[in-house]
Amino acid sequence: MEKVDMVADIILKSRTIVVFTGAGHSTESGISDFRSPGGIWSRFDPSEFTFQKFMASEEGREKYWQFSSASWPEMAAAQPNLGHHTIAELHRMGRLDCVITQNIDGLHQKSGIPDEKVIELHGTAHWVDCLECHRRYPREEIHRRFEAGDKVPRCEACGGIMKPATVSFGQAMPVAETAEAERRSAACDLFLVAGSSLVVYPAAQMPLIAHGKGAKLVIVNMEPTPHDHYADVVIHGKTGEVLPQILAQVKAKPD
Ligand code: APR
């Protein structure tokens, strides 16, 4: 309990709190992460789903759409868990600068955090982009086409290649979001990591930017991460359990 208490004290002393989430933060909402035992990359080969493979052939695009569409229904139906609701409560208390997320599930927005406070470093599964004319379509609309047999959906406006608005390995990171995440990481005085293995860059650079600028670094994760030795506090546990405990301590203390 004392680590939870330490984090609560740090939160009360902090003025600019950035929360950084990874796929581990959504597992308690029923969405698989990537690197836990049984995670997505233990069932699929990531080298099959690079942006290069997607762009190289119709067959590569068909394979990608099959892979991405298989998990869309569960992602679309997923609900925020106690970890998401805790972060949303921090927002309502006026204690959240922003969420920087690697997740594509939109659950931070579903929990009530306004769009402008969620930086989606790896894009979103909720939209589909035409890579030629850049028209954006709701994922549900394209998913219905896929379900009806259109296995490599093309843009209705220009016939161009379309892809879910997520960032695949080998695909360029979103420029504005990455720059904004770096800026907010450098400006915060508390950087709280929740549910990430911190092994994929440039996302995993964000906690190091914050730490390098003197911010407190707290990591809540089931497993150790390569950045644990930089952290002021590391709590190995479930985000859906630990974050609510931290919030309860924040509320129990005199402000
Ligand atoms: N509570 C806390 N930690 C959890 C929980 C949980 N309920 N469930 C899983 N974890 C931990 C796992 O132990 C693991 O260390 O969360 C971490 C999830 O790590 P990854 O699966 O690697 O997910 P992430 O860090 O988001 O991966 C980064 O890799 O494949 C790309 O684009 C993908 O955004 C993703 C990026």
Residues whose N, C-alpha, C, O or C-beta is under 5 A from the ligand:
A	BS01	APR	G22 A23 G24 T27 E28 D33 F34 R35 S36 Q102 H122 V167 G195 S196 S197 L198 V200 V220 N221 M222 E223 G237 K238 T239
